[in-house]
Structures are given as structure tokens and as C-alpha cells.
């Protein structure tokens, strides 16, 4: 037995900021050049909604499609923008869902690698017999951490939430590998005493190019697989530049690499499940597909999973 992804739903705040909106606000920004590098044409931005607000709607959508997902044994809530210092968002979601006192509820703070880290935690709970079903929520409102005049983060990030229902199954998570390089954390952080993101884009890209490809190759080799054995690659939607670079280094054909960054931007820990759901809805991700998921970013941290859908 392993753990499997039984359902995914997501929610985006209705407010949309396009590149034309940003160009009107900042005429000095060359948005056509920005589009080419980031791949982002629009992003959904909170108009006051919190990570929990967005998560509640994503969970409601999930339960509407999969009623059993409303009766889980564990909640894992990944966010770097919690609604309050305490209690954690997971406990507030527990109250909202009217779950029993036996249900495990935990927040963890990771960003772009958070979804794969969350899958690993859910897998551990399920395979250890500590839960029979797990709700993994990934939600952030990064817009509250962005200086509106800082072009790098402003053009990239969007807000949103995703809810993933995990259960035990015969097919699902094949293998997962997690990694950290804390000594490089200064490349992407909110510094002490500050309230806004400071990001060294070139340093982050260098980190992605140097760490992620060998990490993926090692996980594939550990399972006797190669790039050609993967039906679909779904990476954290960091930027078009990062995605194109990974595809080039690893030799991934364009038709086997899914992206939706153009219409939602970089939604941090929610980006991979959002891309998975869109790929399902578009018929790109089909039952039986072997998929490689990889997230990377703040920490610096990175994580890769092989999943049979």
C-alpha cells in the first residue's frame, strides 16, 4: 500500500491584475520584456481575503466533488502567510469543517517546495496507520509581503489556495526525496525587521539550475527510471525562465511539461496542485500517467516526488 491523491480543488481570489495594469502603474517597467522572462500575463491578488478565506473555499469545492474528503483524520496546512500568530490555520479550518477531536491538525511553514513536503508528510501518516485520509492545504497571500514598487516579486506572484485529498491506495506515491540548503536562505527571504520579500532572482535561478536537475536524476535512478519513463512533469511554477532552463538541462520535451503560469502567476506552495488540477481538466494528465512533481524555493529547499495517478 502507498498513499494516493484522490482529489484536488483550488480557489483564486477574483481580483485580477494584468500586465497592462502594472504597466499603467509603472510606465518605467518594460512589461513586454518581463512577460518573456516570467511567462506571467496576469495574477489573482487578494482584495483582503486571507489564506484561510481562500482555503475554506478550496476545501468547499473539494468536498462538493468528493464528499468523503469532508471527514478526514488529519489536516496539514502549508502557509507562510497565516491569518494570525496563533492558533494555526489548520485548527481554524478544523473548526470550519466541524471535525471531531481525534483529527490531527498542523501548520507548517514552507513556500515553493511545500506541496511535495506536504505529500511526504501525508504519505507518512497514511502508511504508518496514523490516518486513513489526509487533507493537505497549500495557501498563501504573498501580495501582503510584496513592496508594490519592487518589480521582481510584484510581477511574479499571485495569491491562491489548493486543497488535496490523500488516501491509502495501491497506486500513488512511488518515491519522494526532500532537500535543504539553509546556508543559502538569504537569496529569498523577508529580513528580520522587515515586512516585505527580498529576492535575488539571479541567485535563485542559479540555485534551481544547479540543485534541481541532479536531484531529479538521482530520484529517477533510485527507481530504475529515466526522463523518458515519465508521462508528465509538473514543476513549481516559478517563472518561464526557470521552467525553460529545467526543460533544457534535463531534456524534457515540451509536450510532457505542463505549465499554467501565464494565467495565475507563481502561487507559491499552491502552484503544483493548481497545475495538476488544470492538467486533469484539460485532459493532459490522465489516469495511469506516471508524473514527476518538483518544488523549489525559500529555505533554500527543494523536493521531488514520483506519483502514479
C-alpha positions as CSV (number, residue, x, y, z in Angstrom):
1,X,0.0,0.0,0.0
2,X,1.0,3.6,-0.6
3,X,-0.7,7.0,-0.5
4,X,-2.6,8.4,-3.4
5,X,-4.0,11.7,-4.5
6,X,-7.8,11.2,-4.6
7,X,-8.9,14.8,-5.4
8,X,-7.7,18.3,-5.9
9,X,-9.5,21.6,-5.9
10,X,-8.4,25.2,-5.8
11,X,-9.6,28.8,-5.4
12,X,-8.2,32.1,-6.7
13,X,-9.3,35.5,-5.4
14,X,-11.5,37.2,-8.0
15,X,-9.3,40.4,-8.3
16,X,-7.0,40.2,-11.3
17,X,-4.0,42.4,-12.0
18,X,-2.8,42.2,-15.6
19,X,0.5,43.2,-17.1
20,X,-1.3,46.2,-18.7
21,X,-2.4,47.2,-15.2
22,X,1.2,47.1,-13.9
23,X,2.4,49.0,-17.0
24,X,-0.1,51.8,-16.3
25,X,1.0,51.9,-12.7
26,X,4.8,51.7,-13.5
27,X,5.4,53.1,-17.1
28,X,9.2,52.6,-16.4
29,X,8.7,48.8,-16.3
30,X,9.3,47.1,-19.6
31,X,6.4,44.7,-19.2
32,X,6.9,43.0,-22.7
33,X,10.4,42.0,-21.5
34,X,9.0,40.9,-18.2
35,X,6.4,38.7,-19.9
36,X,9.2,37.0,-21.9
37,X,11.2,36.2,-18.8
38,X,8.5,35.4,-16.3
39,X,5.8,33.9,-18.5
40,X,3.2,35.7,-16.4
41,X,0.4,37.7,-18.1
42,X,-2.0,38.0,-15.2
43,X,-2.2,37.1,-11.5
44,X,-5.0,36.9,-9.0
45,X,-4.4,39.1,-5.9
46,X,-6.2,39.3,-2.6
47,X,-8.5,42.2,-2.0
48,X,-8.5,41.5,1.7
49,X,-9.1,37.7,1.6
50,X,-6.7,35.8,3.8
51,X,-5.0,32.4,3.3
52,X,-7.7,30.8,5.4
53,X,-10.5,32.5,3.5
54,X,-9.2,31.2,0.2
55,X,-8.5,27.7,1.7
56,X,-12.1,27.4,3.0
57,X,-13.5,27.9,-0.5
58,X,-11.0,25.5,-2.0
59,X,-12.0,22.9,0.6
60,X,-15.7,23.5,-0.1
61,X,-15.0,22.9,-3.8
62,X,-13.1,19.7,-3.0
63,X,-15.9,18.4,-0.7
64,X,-18.6,19.2,-3.3
65,X,-16.8,16.9,-5.7
66,X,-15.6,14.3,-3.1
67,X,-17.9,14.3,0.0
68,X,-15.7,11.8,1.8
69,X,-13.0,14.5,1.9
70,X,-15.0,16.3,4.4
71,X,-14.3,13.6,7.0
72,X,-10.6,13.4,7.1
73,X,-8.3,12.2,10.0
74,X,-5.6,14.8,9.5
75,X,-5.2,18.4,8.2
76,X,-1.8,19.6,7.0
77,X,-1.9,23.4,6.2
78,X,1.1,24.8,4.5
79,X,1.4,28.6,4.5
80,X,3.8,31.4,5.1
81,X,1.1,34.0,5.5
82,X,-1.1,32.6,8.3
83,X,-4.1,34.6,9.4
84,X,-2.7,35.2,12.9
85,X,0.2,34.3,15.1
86,X,-1.9,31.7,16.9
87,X,-3.8,29.4,16.7
88,X,-2.6,27.9,13.5
89,X,-4.8,28.0,10.4
90,X,-5.2,24.2,10.5
91,X,-7.1,24.4,13.7
92,X,-9.3,27.2,12.4
93,X,-10.0,25.1,9.3
94,X,-10.7,22.2,11.7
95,X,-13.4,24.3,13.3
96,X,-14.8,25.4,10.0
97,X,-15.1,21.8,8.8
98,X,-16.7,20.8,12.1
99,X,-14.3,17.8,12.5
100,X,-14.0,15.5,15.5
101,X,-11.4,15.9,18.3
102,X,-9.5,12.9,17.1
103,X,-8.4,14.8,14.0
104,X,-4.7,15.8,13.7
105,X,-4.2,19.4,12.6
106,X,-0.9,21.1,11.9
107,X,0.5,24.1,10.1
108,X,3.9,24.0,8.5
109,X,5.8,27.0,7.0
110,X,7.3,26.3,3.6
111,X,6.9,28.0,0.3
112,X,7.5,26.7,-3.2
113,X,8.6,23.2,-2.1
114,X,5.8,22.9,0.4
115,X,3.4,20.8,-1.7
116,X,5.8,18.0,-2.1
117,X,6.9,18.2,1.5
118,X,3.2,18.0,2.4
119,X,2.7,14.9,0.2
120,X,5.6,13.3,2.1
121,X,4.0,14.1,5.5
122,X,0.6,12.9,4.4
123,X,2.2,9.7,3.0
124,X,4.0,9.1,6.3
125,X,0.7,9.5,8.3
126,X,-1.2,7.2,5.9
127,X,1.4,4.4,5.6
128,X,2.1,4.5,9.4
129,X,-1.6,3.9,10.0
130,X,-1.9,7.2,11.9
131,X,-4.6,8.4,9.5
132,X,-6.9,6.9,6.9
133,X,-7.3,10.1,4.9
134,X,-5.5,13.4,4.9
135,X,-6.4,17.0,3.8
136,X,-3.3,18.8,2.5
137,X,-4.0,22.6,2.1
138,X,-1.5,24.9,0.5
139,X,-2.5,28.6,0.6
140,X,-0.8,31.9,0.6
141,X,-1.4,35.6,0.1
142,X,2.1,36.7,-0.8
143,X,0.8,40.0,-2.0
144,X,0.8,41.2,1.6
145,X,4.6,40.6,1.7
146,X,5.4,42.4,-1.6
147,X,6.6,46.0,-1.9
148,X,4.3,47.4,-4.8
149,X,7.4,49.2,-6.2
150,X,9.6,46.1,-6.2
151,X,9.3,44.8,-9.8
152,X,10.8,41.3,-9.2
153,X,8.3,39.9,-6.8
154,X,5.4,42.1,-7.9
155,X,5.3,40.8,-11.5
156,X,5.7,37.1,-10.4
157,X,3.5,36.2,-7.5
158,X,-0.2,35.6,-7.3
159,X,-2.4,34.6,-4.4
160,X,-4.5,31.4,-4.0
161,X,-5.2,28.2,-2.2
162,X,-5.4,24.5,-3.1
163,X,-6.9,21.5,-1.2
164,X,-5.7,18.0,-1.9
165,X,-7.3,14.9,-0.5
166,X,-4.9,12.0,0.2
167,X,-5.9,8.4,0.9
168,X,-4.3,5.0,1.1
169,X,-4.1,3.1,-2.2
170,X,-2.4,0.5,-4.4
171,X,-1.1,3.2,-6.8
172,X,0.1,6.6,-5.9
173,X,3.3,8.0,-4.4
174,X,6.2,5.9,-5.8
175,X,9.0,7.7,-4.1
176,X,9.9,11.1,-2.7
177,X,13.1,13.0,-1.9
178,X,13.5,16.1,0.2
179,X,16.4,18.5,0.5
180,X,17.6,21.7,2.2
181,X,20.4,24.2,2.0
182,X,19.9,26.6,4.9
183,X,23.2,28.4,4.2
184,X,21.7,29.8,1.0
185,X,18.5,31.2,2.7
186,X,19.4,34.9,2.1
187,X,18.6,34.6,-1.6
188,X,14.9,34.7,-0.9
189,X,13.6,36.0,2.4
190,X,11.8,38.6,4.5
191,X,14.7,40.0,6.5
192,X,14.4,40.5,10.3
193,X,12.7,43.8,11.0
194,X,11.2,44.0,7.5
195,X,7.7,43.1,6.2
196,X,8.5,42.6,2.5
197,X,10.2,40.0,0.4
198,X,13.8,40.5,-0.7
199,X,14.6,38.2,-3.6
200,X,17.8,37.8,-5.6
201,X,16.4,36.5,-8.8
202,X,19.6,35.5,-10.5
203,X,20.9,33.7,-7.3
204,X,17.6,31.8,-7.1
205,X,17.8,30.8,-10.7
206,X,21.4,29.6,-10.2
207,X,20.3,27.5,-7.2
208,X,17.5,26.0,-9.3
209,X,19.8,25.1,-12.2
210,X,22.5,23.6,-10.0
211,X,20.4,21.6,-7.5
212,X,17.2,20.5,-9.1
213,X,18.4,18.6,-12.2
214,X,20.8,16.3,-10.3
215,X,18.1,15.8,-7.6
216,X,15.6,14.7,-10.2
217,X,18.1,12.4,-11.9
218,X,19.1,10.7,-8.6
219,X,15.4,10.0,-7.7
220,X,14.7,8.6,-11.1
221,X,17.8,6.4,-11.0
222,X,16.9,5.2,-7.5
223,X,13.7,3.8,-9.0
224,X,15.2,2.4,-12.2
225,X,13.6,5.2,-14.3
226,X,14.7,7.8,-16.8
227,X,13.3,11.0,-18.2
228,X,11.6,9.0,-20.9
229,X,9.6,6.9,-18.4
230,X,7.7,10.0,-17.1
231,X,4.5,10.9,-18.8
232,X,4.1,14.4,-17.4
233,X,6.4,16.7,-15.5
234,X,4.8,19.3,-13.2
235,X,7.2,21.7,-11.6
236,X,6.6,24.6,-9.2
237,X,5.5,27.4,-11.4
238,X,8.5,29.7,-10.5
239,X,9.0,31.6,-13.8
240,X,9.1,30.8,-17.5
241,X,12.9,31.3,-17.4
242,X,13.3,28.7,-14.7
243,X,10.9,26.2,-16.3
244,X,12.6,26.5,-19.7
245,X,16.0,26.2,-18.2
246,X,15.0,22.9,-16.3
247,X,13.5,21.5,-19.5
248,X,16.7,22.3,-21.5
249,X,19.0,20.8,-18.8
250,X,17.0,17.7,-18.3
251,X,16.0,17.2,-21.9
252,X,12.2,17.2,-21.3
253,X,10.1,17.5,-24.4
254,X,7.7,20.5,-24.3
255,X,4.6,18.3,-24.7
256,X,5.5,16.4,-21.4
257,X,5.9,19.5,-19.3
258,X,2.8,21.3,-18.1
259,X,2.5,24.9,-17.1
260,X,-0.2,27.4,-16.2
261,X,2.0,30.2,-15.0
262,X,0.7,32.5,-17.8
263,X,-2.7,32.9,-16.2
264,X,-2.2,32.5,-12.5
265,X,1.5,33.5,-11.9
266,X,3.6,32.0,-9.2
267,X,1.2,30.8,-6.4
268,X,3.9,29.5,-4.1
269,X,3.0,26.2,-2.4
270,X,-0.3,26.0,-4.3
271,X,1.3,26.2,-7.7
272,X,1.8,22.4,-8.3
273,X,-1.7,21.3,-7.2
274,X,-3.2,24.1,-9.3
275,X,-1.3,22.9,-12.3
276,X,-2.2,19.3,-11.6
277,X,-5.9,20.1,-11.5
278,X,-5.7,22.2,-14.7
279,X,-3.8,19.4,-16.4
280,X,-6.6,16.9,-15.4
281,X,-9.4,19.2,-16.5
282,X,-7.6,19.7,-19.9
283,X,-7.1,16.0,-20.4
284,X,-3.3,16.4,-20.3
285,X,-3.0,14.4,-17.1
286,X,-4.8,11.1,-17.5
287,X,-5.4,8.0,-15.2
288,X,-2.4,5.8,-15.3
289,X,0.1,8.6,-16.0
290,X,3.4,8.5,-14.2
291,X,4.1,12.0,-13.1
292,X,7.1,13.8,-11.6
293,X,6.4,16.7,-9.3
294,X,9.1,19.1,-8.2
295,X,9.1,22.2,-6.0
296,X,11.9,24.5,-5.1
297,X,12.5,27.8,-3.4
298,X,12.5,29.5,0.1
299,X,14.8,27.9,2.5
300,X,16.5,27.2,0.3
301,X,14.6,23.9,-0.1
302,X,13.6,21.5,-2.9
303,X,11.7,18.3,-3.2
304,X,10.7,15.8,-5.9
305,X,8.1,13.1,-6.0
306,X,7.2,10.4,-8.5
307,X,3.4,9.8,-8.5
308,X,1.3,7.3,-10.4
309,X,-2.1,8.7,-11.0
